[in-house]
Amino acid sequence: MSVLDVLLEQLDLEQIETNLFRGVSMPMGGPRVFGGQVIGQALPLTHYLRIVRGILLKGNGFEQIMPNLWPIALFLLISLTIGLGRYRRTLD
């Protein structure tokens, strides 16, 4: 039994042609999120571009763009709260 045969048996792969295999991959837990993706999700521009792309290219309605509206609204509320707090300190 060759090394390739042992590997094919362990991975449950089927050789279709030379260097071409077919098999099933099992999920390895939840989705992986990397640092740049976390930072990108925190930016309102990311969600704005998804909304614009959805409306212009896909013809999305309000139901489809709503998941991208609430992060923008949250960012707006946080920014306004910080801005008003800093402005009030300048009035004193």
Phi and psi in degrees as GROMACS dihedral restraints (atoms count N, CA, C in turn):
[ dihedral_restraints ]
;  ai    aj    ak    al  type     phi  dphi    fc
    3     4     5     6     1   -82.9    20    10
    4     5     6     7     1   168.7    20    10
    6     7     8     9     1   -63.6    20    10
    7     8     9    10     1   -37.9    20    10
    9    10    11    12     1   -64.5    20    10
   10    11    12    13     1   -39.8    20    10
   12    13    14    15     1   -65.1    20    10
   13    14    15    16     1   -40.1    20    10
   15    16    17    18     1   -64.8    20    10
   16    17    18    19     1   -43.4    20    10
   18    19    20    21     1   -64.2    20    10
   19    20    21    22     1   -43.1    20    10
   21    22    23    24     1   -62.6    20    10
   22    23    24    25     1   -36.7    20    10
   24    25    26    27     1   -70.1    20    10
   25    26    27    28     1   -40.3    20    10
   27    28    29    30     1   -71.2    20    10
   28    29    30    31     1   -37.4    20    10
   30    31    32    33     1   -88.8    20    10
   31    32    33    34     1    -5.0    20    10
   33    34    35    36     1    56.7    20    10
   34    35    36    37     1    52.0    20    10
   36    37    38    39     1  -107.8    20    10
   37    38    39    40     1   152.5    20    10
   39    40    41    42     1  -118.8    20    10
   40    41    42    43     1   125.4    20    10
   42    43    44    45     1   -82.2    20    10
   43    44    45    46     1   121.4    20    10
   45    46    47    48     1   -90.3    20    10
   46    47    48    49     1   -53.3    20    10
   48    49    50    51     1  -136.4    20    10
   49    50    51    52     1  -172.3    20    10
   51    52    53    54     1   -67.2    20    10
   52    53    54    55     1   125.4    20    10
   54    55    56    57     1    61.3    20    10
   55    56    57    58     1    24.8    20    10
   57    58    59    60     1  -133.9    20    10
   58    59    60    61     1   119.5    20    10
   60    61    62    63     1  -126.6    20    10
   61    62    63    64     1   158.3    20    10
   63    64    65    66     1  -130.0    20    10
   64    65    66    67     1   139.0    20    10
   66    67    68    69     1  -167.2    20    10
   67    68    69    70     1  -178.1    20    10
   69    70    71    72     1  -115.5    20    10
   70    71    72    73     1   133.6    20    10
   72    73    74    75     1  -107.1    20    10
   73    74    75    76     1   137.2    20    10
   75    76    77    78     1   -92.2    20    10
   76    77    78    79     1   142.6    20    10
   78    79    80    81     1   -65.6    20    10
   79    80    81    82     1   142.4    20    10
   81    82    83    84     1  -110.4    20    10
   82    83    84    85     1    54.6    20    10
   84    85    86    87     1    97.5    20    10
   85    86    87    88     1  -160.7    20    10
   87    88    89    90     1   -77.6    20    10
   88    89    90    91     1   176.8    20    10
   90    91    92    93     1   -68.7    20    10
   91    92    93    94     1   144.1    20    10
   93    94    95    96     1   -90.6    20    10
   94    95    96    97     1   134.4    20    10
   96    97    98    99     1  -118.9    20    10
   97    98    99   100     1   130.9    20    10
   99   100   101   102     1  -103.4    20    10
  100   101   102   103     1   165.1    20    10
  102   103   104   105     1   -55.7    20    10
  103   104   105   106     1   -43.6    20    10
  105   106   107   108     1   -64.6    20    10
  106   107   108   109     1   -32.7    20    10
  108   109   110   111     1   -69.5    20    10
  109   110   111   112     1   -36.6    20    10
  111   112   113   114     1   -65.2    20    10
  112   113   114   115     1   -44.6    20    10
  114   115   116   117     1   -64.2    20    10
  115   116   117   118     1   -41.9    20    10
  117   118   119   120     1   -63.3    20    10
  118   119   120   121     1   -37.1    20    10
  120   121   122   123     1   -70.2    20    10
  121   122   123   124     1   -23.6    20    10
  123   124   125   126     1   -79.2    20    10
  124   125   126   127     1   -17.0    20    10
  126   127   128   129     1   -85.6    20    10
  127   128   129   130     1   131.7    20    10
  129   130   131   132     1   -66.9    20    10
  130   131   132   133     1   -25.1    20    10
  132   133   134   135     1   -60.4    20    10
  133   134   135   136     1   -36.2    20    10
  135   136   137   138     1   -58.0    20    10
  136   137   138   139     1   -47.3    20    10
  138   139   140   141     1   -72.7    20    10
  139   140   141   142     1   -35.3    20    10
  141   142   143   144     1   -62.1    20    10
  142   143   144   145     1   -44.9    20    10
  144   145   146   147     1   -65.1    20    10
  145   146   147   148     1   -35.3    20    10
  147   148   149   150     1   -65.3    20    10
  148   149   150   151     1   -38.6    20    10
  150   151   152   153     1   -66.1    20    10
  151   152   153   154     1   -48.0    20    10
  153   154   155   156     1   -62.5    20    10
  154   155   156   157     1   -44.0    20    10
  156   157   158   159     1   -62.8    20    10
  157   158   159   160     1   -41.1    20    10
  159   160   161   162     1   -65.0    20    10
  160   161   162   163     1   -40.0    20    10
  162   163   164   165     1   -72.9    20    10
  163   164   165   166     1   -48.3    20    10
  165   166   167   168     1   -75.5    20    10
  166   167   168   169     1   -41.5    20    10
  168   169   170   171     1   -93.9    20    10
  169   170   171   172     1   -34.7    20    10
  171   172   173   174     1  -106.6    20    10
  172   173   174   175     1   -12.4    20    10
  174   175   176   177     1    69.6    20    10
  175   176   177   178     1    34.6    20    10
  177   178   179   180     1   -66.7    20    10
  178   179   180   181     1   147.3    20    10
  180   181   182   183     1   -96.7    20    10
  181   182   183   184     1  -170.8    20    10
  183   184   185   186     1   -62.7    20    10
  184   185   186   187     1   -36.1    20    10
  186   187   188   189     1   -63.9    20    10
  187   188   189   190     1   -36.7    20    10
  189   190   191   192     1   -78.6    20    10
  190   191   192   193     1   -28.3    20    10
  192   193   194   195     1   -91.5    20    10
  193   194   195   196     1   -11.0    20    10
  195   196   197   198     1   -58.5    20    10
  196   197   198   199     1   -39.9    20    10
  198   199   200   201     1   -60.6    20    10
  199   200   201   202     1   -22.1    20    10
  201   202   203   204     1   -98.3    20    10
  202   203   204   205     1    -5.9    20    10
  204   205   206   207     1   -83.4    20    10
  205   206   207   208     1   -38.2    20    10
  207   208   209   210     1   -65.6    20    10
  208   209   210   211     1   -33.5    20    10
  210   211   212   213     1   -65.7    20    10
  211   212   213   214     1   -33.9    20    10
  213   214   215   216     1   -67.6    20    10
  214   215   216   217     1   -42.7    20    10
  216   217   218   219     1   -63.9    20    10
  217   218   219   220     1   -39.7    20    10
  219   220   221   222     1   -63.8    20    10
  220   221   222   223     1   -43.2    20    10
  222   223   224   225     1   -62.6    20    10
  223   224   225   226     1   -40.0    20    10
  225   226   227   228     1   -62.4    20    10
  226   227   228   229     1   -46.0    20    10
  228   229   230   231     1   -62.8    20    10
  229   230   231   232     1   -42.6    20    10
  231   232   233   234     1   -65.0    20    10
  232   233   234   235     1   -43.9    20    10
  234   235   236   237     1   -64.4    20    10
  235   236   237   238     1   -42.4    20    10
  237   238   239   240     1   -65.1    20    10
  238   239   240   241     1   -40.6    20    10
  240   241   242   243     1   -62.3    20    10
  241   242   243   244     1   -46.0    20    10
  243   244   245   246     1   -66.0    20    10
  244   245   246   247     1   -43.8    20    10
  246   247   248   249     1   -63.8    20    10
  247   248   249   250     1   -43.7    20    10
  249   250   251   252     1   -65.8    20    10
  250   251   252   253     1   -38.3    20    10
  252   253   254   255     1   -63.4    20    10
  253   254   255   256     1   -41.6    20    10
  255   256   257   258     1   -70.6    20    10
  256   257   258   259     1   -36.2    20    10
  258   259   260   261     1   -67.1    20    10
  259   260   261   262     1   -39.0    20    10
  261   262   263   264     1   -64.2    20    10
  262   263   264   265     1   -33.7    20    10
  264   265   266   267     1   -66.9    20    10
  265   266   267   268     1   -30.7    20    10
  267   268   269   270     1   -75.7    20    10
  268   269   270   271     1   -21.3    20    10
  270   271   272   273     1   -77.4    20    10
  271   272   273   274     1   -25.2    20    10
